[in-house]
Amino acid sequence: MSRNELVLSGVIATREKLRHTPAGIPALNFLLSHESQQQEAGQAFTTQLDIPVWVLGEAAVQLDRLAPGTKITLKGFLVRKSRNSSQLVLRTEQFKLLDGE
């Protein structure tokens, strides 16, 4: 069985304006900035990354209300930005606000 699931916390770095698909579905693109301490082979290191996020539906409307700098956790899956691109994008409809982290 194949599996493609990602849970990632971070900060909304930048956000585009809410738009609608030709079918009328709300759509939102934003950049999630992540930083954490990880352990590998007994060594600690800091990871830093920015990942584009695509959100459709009611979750897009809800996320559009959040300001850049808001801390959130997302659960979704990875896809290519386009058929001919190697850049990955996180697609999600599930998020949780993080308080005080």
N, C-alpha and C positions, 0 to 999 in steps of 0.2 A: 504494500500500500504506500502511496506517495503522500507526503505531508508538506504543507507550506503554511506555517503559522508563526507569527512574530508578535511578541509583546515588548514594547519599548516605551520608556519614560523619557521625558525631556521637556523642553520649553518651546512654545510657539515662537519661532524666530521672526518670520515674516509671513504675511498672509495676503493672498490676492482677494479681489472682490468676489462675493458670491455671484454665481452665474447660474444659468439653467441650460440643460441639454436641449437639443431639438425636440425631445419628447416631453419637455417641461419639468424634468427632475432637477432639483437643486444640486449644485456641484461646487465644491470648494477645494482649492489647492493651497497648501501652505508648506513651510519648511520647518521641520522639527529639529531642534538642536539638542544633542545628547552628550552628557559627560558623566563618566562613572569610573570607579576603581574596580579592576578585575584581577583575578588570580590565574596564572597560567604557569605550569611547571614549577610551582612553588614561589613564583616571583609576582610581585604586585606591579601593576602598571595602570596608567590613566588612559581611558579610551575617550576619544572625542570624535563625533561625527555629526553631519547634517544630512538629513534624508528628506526628499520631497514626499509629501503625503497628499493623496487624493481621497476625497470623501464625497459620497452621494447621499441623497435623500434627506430625511429629517436630521440626521447627525450633522450634515453640512450646515443646515440652518442654525442648529445649536452651537456648533463650533464657530460660526461666523460672529457670534455675540462675544466671543472671548478675545481679549486684547493680546497683542504680542507680549511675551514675557510670562504668560500663564503657563503653569506647570501641569502637565497631563500625562497619563499613561494611555497608550493606544494598543489595541489588539487587532491584527489584520493579517494580510498576506502580501508577499512581494510579487511584483510583475515588472516587466520591461516597460520603460516609458513609451516606447513604440516598437513596432515589429522589427525595425532596423536599428534599434538603439541597444546598447549594452547597459545603459544607466537604469538602476533599479528605483522603483517607486513603491511606497507602502500604501496599499489600499485598505481602508478601514471604514467601519460603521460603528465601532465600539470604542468609547473613550471614558476615562474617569479623571476628574479633577483631583490634583494632589494638593493638599493643604499643608502649608508650613514646612515643606521640605526644601 
